Amino acid sequence: MFPVGGIGVMLLGVALAGVVCALLGLALRRRLGLVGAAAVALLVWSLVVIAIVTLIPANGAPGIVSAEGRLETCSWDIGGPAPDGFWIFSGGQRLLNTVIFVPSGALLVVAAATWGRWAVVTVPLGLALLAGYSLGIELTQLELARLDRACDVTDVIDNVSGAALGVGVGVVLAMSLRPWRGRHPS
């Protein structure tokens, strides 16, 4: 049985991760400048929040999931049926799967822009890593039936779309925040 779950556990995890990431931002401030350090810390926090929201059972510990009730493969029904809401927000689950990755994509660009021209290489690589992160979450949901979550290829598509939208937002943010100016060489 998966021993933890529920909204309270999720919120506690988000808060604890926020404290740890704030400390990370403070530690990086001297080397990366305020904007760069904040972007890196918030990027790490956004990734932890995604893991918490997608891998901790929303309605408490689900109990036993029998081998017969466990899915053997991910759903390949692209755009298939999805619930109308999510555990805490109203709206379609597909929209929420997209929106949850937008901050990560935006913060990726701002963090990468700290290194100036290297952002041209690191942003596409980071976007590919975000896609891999989404895929890893879905595969974890498939393998750990006790999470009471379902693996769905549509979720990966929605997550990557959100990350790509976030990259667009991040370009605008990076141009206005100019994080490369606050970085101190090693």
C-alpha positions as CSV (number, residue, x, y, z in Angstrom):
1,M,0.0,0.0,0.0
2,F,1.2,3.5,-0.8
3,P,1.3,5.0,2.7
4,V,0.7,8.7,2.0
5,G,-1.6,10.8,-0.1
6,G,-4.1,13.6,-0.1
7,I,-4.1,17.3,-0.6
8,G,-2.6,18.1,2.8
9,V,0.4,15.9,2.1
10,M,0.8,17.5,-1.4
11,L,0.7,21.0,0.1
12,L,3.2,20.1,2.8
13,G,5.5,18.7,0.2
14,V,5.2,21.9,-1.9
15,A,5.9,24.1,1.1
16,L,9.0,22.1,2.2
17,A,10.3,22.0,-1.3
18,G,9.8,25.8,-1.5
19,V,11.9,26.3,1.6
20,V,14.7,24.1,0.3
21,C,14.6,25.8,-3.1
22,A,14.7,29.3,-1.5
23,L,17.9,28.2,0.3
24,L,19.3,27.0,-3.0
25,G,18.5,30.4,-4.5
26,L,20.3,32.2,-1.7
27,A,23.3,30.0,-2.1
28,L,23.4,30.7,-5.9
29,R,22.8,34.4,-5.7
30,R,26.4,35.5,-5.5
31,R,27.4,33.4,-8.5
32,L,24.4,33.9,-10.7
33,G,23.0,37.2,-9.6
34,L,19.5,37.7,-8.2
35,V,17.6,36.9,-11.4
36,G,19.6,33.9,-12.4
37,A,19.6,32.4,-8.9
38,A,15.9,32.9,-8.5
39,A,15.2,31.3,-11.9
40,V,17.3,28.2,-11.1
41,A,15.7,27.9,-7.7
42,L,12.2,28.4,-9.0
43,L,12.8,25.9,-11.9
44,V,13.9,23.2,-9.5
45,W,10.8,24.0,-7.3
46,S,8.5,23.8,-10.3
47,L,9.8,20.4,-11.2
48,V,9.4,19.2,-7.6
49,V,5.8,20.5,-7.6
50,I,5.0,18.7,-10.8
51,A,6.3,15.5,-9.3
52,I,4.3,16.0,-6.1
53,V,1.1,16.8,-7.9
54,T,1.4,13.9,-10.4
55,L,2.9,11.2,-8.2
56,I,1.2,11.5,-4.8
57,P,-2.3,10.1,-4.7
58,A,-4.8,13.0,-4.6
59,N,-7.5,11.3,-2.5
60,G,-5.3,9.8,0.2
61,A,-3.6,6.4,0.2
62,P,-5.5,4.3,-2.4
63,G,-5.0,1.0,-0.7
64,I,-4.5,-2.2,-2.7
65,V,-4.6,-2.2,-6.4
66,S,-5.0,-5.8,-7.6
67,A,-2.8,-7.2,-10.4
68,E,-6.0,-7.7,-12.5
69,G,-6.9,-4.0,-12.1
70,R,-3.5,-2.7,-13.0
71,L,-3.0,-1.3,-16.5
72,E,-0.4,-3.1,-18.6
73,T,0.3,-0.2,-21.0
74,C,-0.1,3.5,-21.4
75,S,-3.3,4.7,-23.0
76,W,-2.6,5.7,-26.6
77,D,-6.0,7.3,-27.1
78,I,-4.7,10.7,-28.0
79,G,-7.2,13.3,-26.8
80,G,-9.3,10.6,-25.3
81,P,-11.6,10.9,-22.4
82,A,-10.2,12.9,-19.5
83,P,-12.1,14.0,-16.4
84,D,-13.6,17.5,-16.4
85,G,-11.8,18.6,-13.3
86,F,-8.8,18.1,-11.2
87,W,-8.5,17.6,-7.4
88,I,-8.1,21.3,-6.6
89,F,-8.8,23.4,-9.7
90,S,-11.8,23.5,-11.9
91,G,-11.3,23.1,-15.7
92,G,-10.3,20.4,-18.0
93,Q,-7.5,18.0,-17.1
94,R,-5.8,18.5,-20.5
95,L,-5.6,22.3,-19.9
96,L,-4.2,21.7,-16.4
97,N,-1.6,19.2,-17.8
98,T,-0.5,21.9,-20.2
99,V,-0.5,24.8,-17.7
100,I,1.5,22.9,-15.1
101,F,4.6,22.8,-17.4
102,V,4.4,26.5,-18.5
103,P,6.4,27.8,-15.5
104,S,9.1,25.2,-16.0
105,G,9.6,26.1,-19.7
106,A,9.7,29.9,-18.9
107,L,12.1,29.4,-16.0
108,L,14.3,27.2,-18.1
109,V,14.8,30.0,-20.6
110,V,15.5,32.7,-17.9
111,A,18.0,30.3,-16.1
112,A,19.7,29.4,-19.4
113,A,19.9,33.1,-20.4
114,T,22.1,33.6,-17.3
115,W,24.9,32.0,-19.4
116,G,24.3,34.3,-22.4
117,R,24.9,32.6,-25.8
118,W,24.9,29.2,-24.3
119,A,21.2,29.5,-24.0
120,V,20.9,28.7,-27.7
121,V,22.1,25.2,-26.8
122,T,20.8,24.7,-23.3
123,V,17.1,25.8,-24.0
124,P,16.5,23.1,-26.7
125,L,18.3,20.5,-24.6
126,G,16.3,21.6,-21.5
127,L,13.0,21.4,-23.5
128,A,14.0,17.8,-24.5
129,L,14.7,17.0,-20.8
130,L,11.3,18.4,-19.8
131,A,9.7,16.1,-22.3
132,G,11.7,13.2,-20.9
133,Y,10.7,14.3,-17.4
134,S,7.0,14.1,-18.4
135,L,7.5,10.7,-20.0
136,G,9.3,9.5,-16.9
137,I,6.3,10.6,-14.7
138,E,3.9,8.8,-17.0
139,L,6.0,5.6,-16.9
140,T,6.2,5.8,-13.1
141,Q,2.4,6.1,-13.0
142,L,2.2,3.0,-15.1
143,E,4.6,1.0,-13.0
144,L,3.4,2.0,-9.6
145,A,-0.3,1.1,-9.8
146,R,-0.6,1.9,-6.1
147,L,-0.4,5.6,-7.0
148,D,-3.9,5.3,-8.4
149,R,-2.9,7.3,-11.5
150,A,-3.1,6.4,-15.1
151,C,-0.4,6.6,-17.8
152,D,-1.6,8.5,-20.8
153,V,0.4,9.6,-23.9
154,T,-2.0,12.6,-24.2
155,D,-0.6,13.9,-20.9
156,V,3.0,13.8,-22.3
157,I,1.8,15.8,-25.4
158,D,0.0,18.3,-23.2
159,N,3.0,18.7,-20.8
160,V,5.4,19.2,-23.7
161,S,3.0,21.7,-25.3
162,G,2.9,23.6,-22.0
163,A,6.7,23.6,-21.7
164,A,7.0,24.9,-25.3
165,L,4.6,27.7,-24.5
166,G,6.6,28.4,-21.4
167,V,9.8,28.7,-23.5
168,G,8.0,31.4,-25.5
169,V,7.0,33.2,-22.3
170,G,10.6,32.8,-21.0
171,V,12.1,34.4,-24.1
172,V,10.0,37.5,-23.4
173,L,10.9,37.4,-19.7
174,A,14.6,36.9,-20.4
175,M,14.7,39.9,-22.8
176,S,13.1,42.1,-20.1
177,L,15.0,40.7,-17.1
178,R,18.4,40.3,-18.8
179,P,19.7,37.7,-16.3
180,W,23.1,37.5,-18.1
181,R,24.0,41.0,-16.6
182,G,23.9,39.8,-13.0
183,R,26.2,36.8,-13.4
184,H,29.6,36.8,-11.8
185,P,32.3,34.8,-13.6
186,S,33.8,31.9,-11.6
